[in-house]
Amino acid sequence: MFAVLLLAACGGDDDGNNPPIDAPAGPDAAPLAASEVSCTGVTSPVITTSGFAFSPAITSVTVDTVVKFTMPAEHNAISNDGLFTADFNGDTCVRFEAPGTYRFRCGPHSFVGTVSVAP
């Protein structure tokens, strides 16, 4: 009997109504929006890697800022929501077009980074 109660207490509240982790907050929140653009003339902000981490790990910008991802041969940056991919061994520039938190990861190594976009 004790084991049954213990298992019931460990059960989650998975009623299927939980939003995804990267979902915008609140019913009126705008969806995330970003697009890859030309890197011509873009000098900062720049996200690169240092060992097995993005540098910086968190980048804070305002809407319509273009961020340059400069990736070495062994790392890339893939947005969790499929909005952009910064390929291995090159530069990819992304314009962040809506406020929100944009999370990304290195495909082969799974370390993570964030671009936080304010209005």
Secondary structure, 3 states (H helix, E strand, C coil): CHHHHHHHHHCCCCCCCCCCCCCCCCCCCCCCCEEEECCCCCCCCEEEECCCCEECCEEEEECCEEEEEEECCCCCEEECCCCCEECCCEEEEEEECCCEEEEEECCCCCCEEEEEEEC
